[in-house]
Amino acid sequence: MPTPANKTQTERADLTRTRILDAAIGAFSENGLAGARTEQIAEAAQVNKALLYYYFQGKEALYAAALEKVAERVVASGLAVLDSKCSAGERLVHFALNHFDRIHSQRAFQSLMQQELMRLQRGEENALTPLVEKVFRPMMGRLKELLAEGMRSGELIRVDLWQMMYAALGANVFYFLSGPVMGMLRGSDVFARRALRERRKAAVEYLGQAIFCDRRHGARVAARVLASTPMPGSGISNRIEVKAE
């Protein structure tokens, strides 16, 4: 059994590793794998470069660990919604809203994922392939189980599982990807806080009418989800301020 001193040393090591990862997430999301410098990451984490390499063997290992860390945080948030104590339909609507809020509030994760998708499309070595198996596949399995449960119970309409998934989550992705163009077409800033608040409300209310067998029940579900989930602040900057403990 570890002594209190050893335990304190272990805790300090964990805090140091977390500071390095948080600094790396900010640096890699802003500058990419090629542009980020380990010297700057070490400085932001308030450690020397030798200590950084003690925890991580190299820049690419640090990048992979940073991507995995931020992905695990996102997935943990999603799983918490999927495992909440309410009907399958309500959990699905809540999950879709969590997805919307994550896209606009966790810009570091979005930036890292976009970088990895581009590397994947170019056929380059990437950190996304192993991450899909380790982190995202378990959450996708839970989501499919949820959809099947909702359809079996008669709460959700019976359609293709993947199509309902695309309907619940795809609109969120399209909104943010098309934002610059839609902003020009509409003559307004679609990323302004008021616009985001209106869009997330409309998205949830739409799901309440589109995927439930009983639309009145769907409307009540949508109202409950919106009332219980305040909109988070937008992730205006990818930079993460790291403070020593």
Secondary structure, DSSP 8 states (H G I E B T S, - for coil): ---HHHHHHHHHHHHHHHHHHHHHHHHHHHHHHHH--HHHHHHHHTS-HHHHHHHSSSHHHHHHHHHHHHHHHHHHHHHHHHTSSS-HHHHHHHHHHHHHHHHHH-HHHHHHHHHHHHHHHTT---SHHHHIIIIIHHHHHHHHHHHHHHHHHTSB----HHHHHHHHHHHHHHHHHSHHHHHHHHTS-TTSHHHHHHHHHHHHHHHHHHSBSSHHHHHHHHHHHHHH-----------------
